[in-house]
Amino acid sequence: MDNLHNINIERSVLSSIFFNPAVFEDAAAAIKARDFYLPSHKYIFEAMEECEREDLPIDEEFVKKKLNQNGRFDEDAMLEILSTNPLPSIKPYVEEIREKSIKRDLVKLTSEITEVAVEKDLPSHEVVDLVQQKLYQITSESGNKEFRESSEMTSATIAHILEMKKRGNAGIVGLDTGFSELNRLTTGFGEGDLIIVAARPAMGKTSFVLNLAQKSLDHNKGVAIFSLEMPAEQLMLRMLSAKTSIPLQKLKVGDMSDEEWSRLNVASDEMSQKKFFVDDNGNVNIHNVRAKLRKLKSQHPEVSLAIIDYLQLMTGSGNKDRHQEVSDISRGLKLLARELNIPIIALSQLNRGVESRHDKRPMLSDLRESGAIEQDADMIMFVYRDDVYRMREEKEKEQKARAEGKEYKSDFFEKPEESAELIIGKNRNGPVGVANLVFQKSCTRFVDAGGIPVEVIYDESSIPAQDAKISMPQF
């Protein structure tokens, strides 16, 4: 296929380098030896690269010497290049060589697809993942970033300053978390970051990340969630409860006043307009996540945050040791975050060892299969509520007293609001520390300490005059 190569352009570029070796750097910055179609042209370019590395002249004699050392000298090819007129500017011709190289790679990829899908009969998810990796490799190598000029950098910097001013000088560089103390410690979640949110069961880690998602949605950013444990309808119920201040239990059974139904109607209409995507397939692996997120991001560029709930429920590929599987998953998520240029939040369980300590605040060593997770994550946060353990201890004391035929009176009572700590155990780009929050149990909502009271409702001016009602999903 003639449209996949142009021998004359290759000769002209190599001739121009021999005529003016100073242009070699421009060519080498944009193409590689493999981008040439003719093997003899590849070898000549490789010989030029060797001369450059060894600080030797890039001329006919030294290039010929390098080719002879490797048994690759082709006298006819060299004569044809030297007899070709040099170019006044090689840039468009170098770009053409690279363009045709990409097309040849794409044609080669079609053959590889046939080989792995038909001849080797690999599972479909492995074929899809291989194709996506190859495509990303081909496209990512299709261009090389040059130095950024002062005018462009200045404009970008001023635009950044103006954007920060729009945010109220809050010191938020990345994605707004919605929590002032967390923003202060993190300056927001950075693009390309892998963030781990870990906790023991019942601490509210799912509620916390849903609150993070809601903040992004309120700023008209897209959010994607992979929910491996909870159906999408239950996630939406929690988000609507947090958004409307209507207790989750009342939402579940539909036991609400007319005013609450009106609030729910307003919130549901607003949520239905958001770019919010949930995959509640309970059996996904890193290949599925990569494929689906790449597709979603290409269709909806506004997607700015992805959440995995939770990491230990994901499966790996092949019959690997579980620690190796988790290593592959965490590394895959980190690379995907960088590829899509969005933060990815992955929830994680903690080892039971934390329960045996007097101070039950989590540490990095408490992460289940922690080695790879700790290495790959840019940020690791722990959700901790002391009242969860205090309530558990009181119930154990009460059961023990009953078993002994004694009466037990506790001075501990369950509160509608509980103090919570968000412990930042690792922060690659900032300080570690603790953000103090309050967990409002009835609405499954975390707020800043001293923030919105649990009984606060919507502004009445936003509620329609009619008592519109909506039908709720059945569970």
C-alpha positions as CSV (number, residue, x, y, z in Angstrom):
1,M,0.0,0.0,0.0
2,D,1.8,3.1,-1.3
3,N,-0.1,5.4,1.1
4,L,1.7,3.8,4.0
5,H,5.2,4.9,3.0
6,N,7.0,7.4,0.9
7,I,10.6,6.4,0.0
8,N,11.4,9.8,-1.6
9,I,10.6,11.7,1.5
10,E,12.7,9.4,3.6
11,R,15.6,9.9,1.3
12,S,15.2,13.7,1.3
13,V,15.2,13.9,5.1
14,L,18.3,11.7,5.4
15,S,20.0,13.7,2.6
16,S,19.2,17.0,4.4
17,I,20.8,15.6,7.6
18,F,24.0,14.7,5.7
19,F,24.0,18.2,4.0
20,N,23.3,20.0,7.3
21,P,23.9,17.8,10.4
22,A,22.5,20.6,12.6
23,V,19.0,19.6,11.6
24,F,19.4,16.1,13.0
25,E,18.2,17.2,16.5
26,D,15.0,18.4,15.0
27,A,14.4,15.1,13.2
28,A,15.4,13.0,16.2
29,A,13.0,14.9,18.5
30,A,10.0,14.0,16.3
31,I,10.8,10.6,14.8
32,K,12.6,7.4,15.7
33,A,14.6,5.0,13.5
34,R,11.6,2.6,13.5
35,D,9.5,5.2,11.8
36,F,11.4,4.7,8.5
37,Y,9.9,2.2,6.1
38,L,13.0,0.9,4.3
39,P,15.3,-1.2,6.6
40,S,18.4,0.5,5.0
41,H,17.0,3.9,6.0
42,K,16.3,2.7,9.5
43,Y,19.9,1.5,9.8
44,I,21.3,4.8,8.5
45,F,19.2,6.8,11.0
46,E,20.4,4.5,13.8
47,A,24.0,5.1,12.7
48,M,23.4,8.8,12.8
49,E,22.0,8.5,16.4
50,E,25.2,6.5,17.4
51,C,27.4,9.3,16.0
52,E,25.4,11.9,17.8
53,R,25.7,10.0,21.2
54,E,29.5,9.6,20.7
55,D,29.9,13.2,19.6
56,L,31.2,12.2,16.2
57,P,30.5,14.1,12.9
58,I,27.3,13.0,11.2
59,D,28.7,12.6,7.7
60,E,29.1,10.0,5.1
61,E,32.4,8.5,6.3
62,F,31.4,8.1,10.0
63,V,27.9,6.8,9.3
64,K,29.4,4.3,6.7
65,K,31.9,3.2,9.4
66,K,29.1,2.5,11.9
67,L,27.0,0.6,9.3
68,N,30.0,-1.6,8.3
69,Q,30.7,-2.4,12.0
70,N,27.1,-3.8,12.2
71,G,27.2,-5.4,8.7
72,R,24.4,-3.2,7.5
73,F,26.0,-0.9,4.9
74,D,24.0,-0.7,1.6
75,E,26.1,1.2,-0.9
76,D,23.2,1.6,-3.4
77,A,20.9,3.0,-0.7
78,M,23.7,5.4,0.4
79,L,24.3,6.7,-3.1
80,E,20.6,7.3,-3.7
81,I,20.4,9.3,-0.5
82,L,23.5,11.4,-1.3
83,S,22.2,12.1,-4.8
84,T,18.9,13.4,-3.5
85,N,18.5,17.2,-3.2
86,P,18.4,18.4,0.5
87,L,15.2,20.1,1.7
88,P,15.0,23.8,2.7
89,S,12.9,22.8,5.8
90,I,12.6,19.2,7.0
91,K,9.8,19.7,9.6
92,P,6.7,18.9,7.3
93,Y,8.6,16.0,5.8
94,V,9.5,14.5,9.2
95,E,5.9,14.9,10.2
96,E,4.8,13.0,7.1
97,I,7.2,10.1,7.9
98,R,5.7,9.9,11.4
99,E,2.2,10.0,10.1
100,K,2.8,7.1,7.7
101,S,4.5,5.2,10.5
102,I,1.4,5.5,12.7
103,K,-0.8,4.2,9.9
104,R,1.5,1.2,9.4
105,D,1.2,0.6,13.2
106,L,-2.6,0.7,13.0
107,V,-2.6,-1.8,10.1
108,K,-0.2,-4.0,12.1
109,L,-2.6,-3.8,15.0
110,T,-5.4,-5.2,13.0
111,S,-3.3,-8.3,12.3
112,E,-2.5,-8.6,16.0
113,I,-6.1,-8.4,16.9
114,T,-6.9,-11.3,14.5
115,E,-4.0,-13.3,16.0
116,V,-5.0,-12.9,19.7
117,A,-8.7,-13.1,19.1
118,V,-8.9,-15.9,16.6
119,E,-5.7,-17.9,16.5
120,K,-4.7,-17.7,20.2
121,D,-8.4,-17.4,21.3
122,L,-7.6,-15.1,24.2
123,P,-10.6,-14.0,26.4
124,S,-12.4,-11.0,25.0
125,H,-11.5,-8.7,27.9
126,E,-7.8,-9.4,27.4
127,V,-8.1,-8.7,23.7
128,V,-9.9,-5.4,24.3
129,D,-7.3,-4.3,26.9
130,L,-4.5,-5.2,24.6
131,V,-6.0,-3.2,21.8
132,Q,-6.6,-0.2,24.0
133,Q,-3.0,-0.3,25.3
134,K,-1.6,-0.5,21.8
135,L,-3.8,2.3,20.6
136,Y,-2.8,4.5,23.5
137,Q,0.9,3.6,22.9
138,I,0.6,4.5,19.2
139,T,-1.2,7.8,19.8
140,S,0.9,8.9,22.8
141,E,4.1,8.4,20.7
142,S,2.6,10.3,17.8
143,G,3.9,13.7,19.0
144,N,6.6,15.1,21.1
145,K,6.1,18.2,23.2
146,E,8.6,21.0,22.5
147,F,9.8,23.6,24.9
148,R,6.9,25.9,26.0
149,E,7.5,29.5,25.0
150,S,7.4,32.4,27.4
151,S,4.3,34.0,25.9
152,E,2.3,30.7,26.2
153,M,3.5,30.1,29.7
154,T,2.6,33.6,30.8
155,S,-0.9,33.4,29.4
156,A,-1.5,30.0,31.0
157,T,-0.2,31.4,34.4
158,I,-2.5,34.4,34.3
159,A,-5.4,32.2,33.3
160,H,-4.6,30.0,36.4
161,I,-4.5,33.1,38.7
162,L,-7.9,34.3,37.4
163,E,-9.3,30.8,37.9
164,M,-8.0,30.8,41.5
165,K,-9.6,34.3,42.0
166,K,-13.0,32.9,40.8
167,R,-12.7,30.2,43.5
168,G,-12.5,32.9,46.1
169,N,-8.8,32.7,46.9
170,A,-9.5,29.5,48.7
171,G,-6.1,28.0,47.8
172,I,-7.7,25.2,45.9
173,V,-5.5,24.1,42.9
174,G,-7.1,20.7,42.2
175,L,-10.7,19.4,42.4
176,D,-12.6,21.0,45.2
177,T,-13.4,18.4,47.9
178,G,-16.2,20.4,49.5
179,F,-14.6,20.3,52.9
180,S,-12.6,23.4,54.0
181,E,-10.1,21.7,56.3
182,L,-9.5,19.0,53.7
183,N,-9.0,21.6,51.0
184,R,-6.5,23.4,53.3
185,L,-4.4,20.2,53.7
186,T,-4.6,19.0,50.1
187,T,-5.4,22.1,48.0
188,G,-7.9,19.8,46.2
189,F,-7.4,16.5,44.4
190,G,-4.9,16.8,41.7
191,E,-5.4,15.6,38.1
192,G,-3.8,12.2,37.6
193,D,-3.8,11.5,41.4
194,L,-4.8,8.1,42.9
195,I,-6.5,8.7,46.2
196,I,-7.2,5.9,48.7
197,V,-10.0,6.3,51.2
198,A,-9.8,3.6,53.8
199,A,-11.7,2.6,56.9
200,R,-13.0,-0.2,59.0
201,P,-16.7,-1.2,58.2
202,A,-19.4,1.1,59.4
203,M,-17.2,4.2,59.5
204,G,-18.9,5.8,56.5
205,K,-16.3,5.7,53.8
206,T,-19.0,5.2,51.1
207,S,-21.0,8.1,52.4
208,F,-17.9,10.3,52.5
209,V,-16.9,9.6,48.8
210,L,-20.6,10.2,47.8
211,N,-20.3,13.6,49.5
212,L,-17.2,14.3,47.5
213,A,-19.0,13.2,44.3
214,Q,-21.9,15.5,45.1
215,K,-19.6,18.5,45.5
216,S,-18.2,17.8,42.0
217,L,-21.7,17.5,40.6
218,D,-22.7,20.7,42.2
219,H,-19.9,22.4,40.3
220,N,-21.2,20.8,37.0
221,K,-18.4,18.3,36.7
222,G,-19.0,14.8,35.7
223,V,-18.5,11.9,38.1
224,A,-18.2,8.1,37.4
225,I,-18.6,5.5,40.2
226,F,-17.9,1.8,40.0
227,S,-20.1,0.4,42.8
228,L,-19.1,-3.2,43.5
229,E,-21.1,-3.6,46.6
230,M,-24.2,-1.4,46.4
231,P,-26.9,-1.0,43.6
232,A,-27.1,2.4,41.9
233,E,-30.5,3.1,43.4
234,Q,-29.1,2.9,46.9
235,L,-26.3,5.2,46.0
236,M,-28.8,7.7,44.7
237,L,-31.0,7.4,47.8
238,R,-28.0,8.3,50.0
239,M,-27.1,11.2,47.8
240,L,-30.7,12.5,47.8
241,S,-30.8,12.1,51.6
242,A,-27.6,14.2,52.0
243,K,-28.8,16.8,49.5
244,T,-32.3,17.3,50.9
245,S,-31.6,16.7,54.7
246,I,-34.4,14.1,54.6
247,P,-33.5,11.1,56.8
248,L,-32.4,8.1,54.7
249,Q,-34.9,5.8,56.5
250,K,-37.8,8.1,55.5
251,L,-36.7,8.1,51.9
252,K,-36.4,4.3,51.8
253,V,-40.1,3.8,52.9
254,G,-41.5,7.0,51.3
255,D,-42.8,8.2,54.6
256,M,-42.6,12.0,54.1
257,S,-44.6,15.1,54.5
258,D,-45.8,17.1,51.5
259,E,-43.1,19.6,52.1
260,E,-40.4,16.8,52.1
261,W,-41.9,15.4,48.9
262,S,-41.5,18.8,47.3
263,R,-37.9,19.1,48.4
264,L,-37.2,15.6,47.0
265,N,-38.8,16.6,43.7
266,V,-36.6,19.6,43.4
267,A,-33.4,17.6,44.3
268,S,-34.3,14.7,41.9
269,D,-34.9,17.1,39.0
270,E,-31.6,18.7,39.7
271,M,-29.7,15.4,40.0
272,S,-31.3,14.1,36.8
273,Q,-29.5,16.9,34.8
274,K,-26.1,16.0,36.2
275,K,-23.4,14.1,34.4
276,F,-23.4,11.3,36.9
277,F,-22.6,7.7,35.9
278,V,-22.8,4.5,38.0
279,D,-21.6,1.0,37.0
280,D,-23.1,-1.3,39.6
281,N,-21.9,-4.5,38.1
282,G,-20.6,-6.3,41.1
283,N,-17.9,-8.3,39.1
284,V,-15.4,-6.0,37.4
285,N,-11.7,-6.2,37.0
286,I,-9.0,-3.6,36.1
287,H,-9.6,-4.4,32.4
288,N,-13.3,-3.5,32.7
289,V,-12.6,-0.3,34.6
290,R,-10.0,0.8,32.1
291,A,-12.1,0.1,29.1
292,K,-15.3,1.7,30.5
293,L,-13.6,4.8,31.8
294,R,-11.7,5.4,28.6
295,K,-14.9,5.1,26.6
296,L,-16.9,7.3,29.1
297,K,-14.2,10.0,29.1
298,S,-14.1,10.1,25.4
299,Q,-17.9,10.5,25.2
300,H,-18.1,12.9,28.2
301,P,-14.9,15.0,28.5
302,E,-16.5,16.7,31.5
303,V,-16.0,13.6,33.7
304,S,-13.5,14.9,36.3
305,L,-13.6,12.3,39.0
306,A,-13.9,8.5,39.2
307,I,-14.6,6.4,42.3
308,I,-14.1,2.7,42.9
309,D,-16.1,1.2,45.8
310,Y,-14.1,-0.7,46.7
311,L,-10.7,-1.9,45.7
312,Q,-10.6,-5.3,47.4
313,L,-13.7,-6.4,45.6
314,M,-12.1,-6.0,42.2
315,T,-10.6,-9.0,40.6
316,G,-7.3,-9.3,38.8
317,S,-6.3,-11.2,35.7
318,G,-5.0,-14.7,35.6
319,N,-4.2,-17.0,38.5
320,K,-1.9,-14.6,40.3
321,D,-1.3,-14.4,44.0
322,R,-3.8,-12.0,45.6
323,H,-1.1,-9.6,46.7
324,Q,0.2,-9.5,43.1
325,E,-3.4,-9.0,41.9
326,V,-3.9,-6.0,44.2
327,S,-0.5,-4.6,43.1
328,D,-1.6,-4.9,39.4
329,I,-5.0,-3.2,40.3
330,S,-3.5,-0.3,42.2
331,R,-0.8,0.3,39.6
332,G,-3.4,0.1,36.8
333,L,-5.6,2.6,38.5
334,K,-2.7,5.0,39.0
335,L,-1.7,4.8,35.3
336,L,-5.3,5.2,34.3
337,A,-5.6,8.4,36.4
338,R,-2.6,9.8,34.7
339,E,-3.8,8.7,31.2
340,L,-7.2,10.3,31.7
341,N,-5.8,13.3,33.7
342,I,-8.5,12.9,36.4
343,P,-8.3,12.0,40.1
344,I,-9.4,8.4,40.8
345,I,-10.6,7.6,44.4
346,A,-10.5,4.0,45.4
347,L,-12.0,2.8,48.7
348,S,-10.1,0.2,50.7
349,Q,-10.7,-2.0,53.7
350,L,-8.4,-2.1,56.7
351,N,-7.0,-5.1,58.5
352,R,-8.7,-6.3,61.6
353,G,-5.4,-5.6,63.5
354,V,-6.6,-2.1,64.2
355,E,-9.4,-3.5,66.5
356,S,-6.8,-4.9,68.9
357,R,-5.1,-1.6,69.6
358,H,-6.1,0.7,72.4
359,D,-5.9,3.7,70.0
360,K,-7.9,2.5,67.0
361,R,-7.0,5.4,64.7
362,P,-5.8,3.8,61.5
363,M,-2.2,3.9,60.2
364,L,-0.7,3.1,56.8
365,S,0.3,-0.4,58.0
366,D,-3.4,-1.2,58.6
367,L,-4.1,-1.2,54.9
368,R,-5.1,-4.6,53.6
369,E,-2.5,-5.8,51.1
370,S,-0.9,-2.5,51.9
371,G,2.5,-2.6,50.1
372,A,1.5,-1.9,46.5
373,I,-1.4,0.4,47.5
374,E,0.8,2.6,49.7
375,Q,3.5,2.8,47.0
376,D,1.1,3.7,44.1
377,A,-1.3,6.1,45.9
378,D,-0.6,9.9,45.8
379,M,-2.8,10.3,48.9
380,I,-4.2,8.0,51.5
381,M,-7.0,9.1,53.9
382,F,-8.6,7.2,56.7
383,V,-12.2,7.8,57.9
384,Y,-12.4,7.5,61.7
385,R,-15.3,7.9,64.1
386,D,-14.6,7.1,67.7
387,D,-18.3,6.8,68.6
388,V,-18.6,3.7,66.5
389,Y,-16.1,1.9,68.8
390,R,-17.6,3.4,72.0
391,M,-21.1,2.2,71.0
392,R,-19.7,-1.3,70.2
393,E,-18.0,-1.4,73.6
394,E,-21.2,-0.4,75.4
395,K,-23.2,-3.1,73.7
396,E,-20.6,-5.7,74.6
397,K,-20.7,-4.6,78.2
398,E,-24.5,-4.7,78.2
399,Q,-24.6,-8.2,76.7
400,K,-22.0,-9.4,79.2
401,A,-24.0,-8.0,82.1
402,R,-27.2,-9.7,80.9
403,A,-25.3,-13.0,80.5
404,E,-24.3,-12.7,84.2
405,G,-27.9,-11.7,85.2
406,K,-26.9,-8.2,86.1
407,E,-28.4,-4.8,85.2
408,Y,-26.2,-2.5,83.2
409,K,-26.8,1.2,82.8
410,S,-24.8,3.2,80.4
411,D,-24.2,6.9,80.3
412,F,-23.5,6.7,76.5
413,F,-26.3,7.5,74.1
414,E,-26.4,7.5,70.3
415,K,-26.3,11.1,69.0
416,P,-27.6,12.4,65.7
417,E,-24.3,14.0,65.0
418,E,-20.9,12.4,65.7
419,S,-17.4,13.8,65.6
420,A,-15.4,12.3,62.7
421,E,-11.7,12.6,61.7
422,L,-10.3,12.4,58.2
423,I,-6.7,11.3,58.8
424,I,-4.3,12.0,55.9
425,G,-1.6,9.3,56.3
426,K,0.1,10.0,53.0
427,N,0.2,13.1,50.9
428,R,2.7,13.0,48.1
429,N,2.3,16.7,47.3
430,G,1.5,18.2,50.6
431,P,1.3,17.8,54.4
432,V,-0.3,15.0,56.4
433,G,-2.7,15.9,59.1
434,V,-6.3,15.5,60.4
435,A,-9.4,17.3,59.0
436,N,-12.1,17.4,61.7
437,L,-15.6,16.7,60.4
438,V,-19.1,15.9,61.7
439,F,-21.1,12.9,60.5
440,Q,-24.9,13.4,60.4
441,K,-26.1,9.9,60.7
442,S,-29.7,10.2,59.6
443,C,-28.7,11.9,56.3
444,T,-25.5,9.9,55.8
445,R,-23.7,13.2,55.4
446,F,-20.3,14.5,56.4
447,V,-19.9,18.3,57.0
448,D,-17.2,20.6,58.2
449,A,-17.1,20.8,62.0
450,G,-19.5,23.7,62.9
451,G,-21.0,23.5,59.4
452,I,-24.6,23.0,58.4
453,P,-26.8,21.6,61.2
454,V,-28.6,18.3,60.6
455,E,-32.1,19.8,60.7
456,V,-31.4,22.5,58.0
457,I,-33.7,22.1,55.0
458,Y,-33.8,23.6,51.5
459,D,-34.4,27.3,51.1
460,E,-38.2,27.5,50.8
461,S,-37.9,29.9,47.8
462,S,-36.6,26.9,45.8
463,I,-39.6,24.7,46.6
464,P,-42.4,24.7,44.0
465,A,-45.8,25.9,45.1
466,Q,-47.5,22.6,44.1
467,D,-46.7,19.5,46.2
468,A,-45.3,17.5,43.3
469,K,-44.6,13.9,44.2
470,I,-42.4,11.3,42.5
471,S,-42.5,7.6,42.5
472,M,-39.6,5.9,44.4
473,P,-37.8,2.7,43.2
474,Q,-38.6,-0.5,45.0
475,F,-35.9,-2.4,46.9
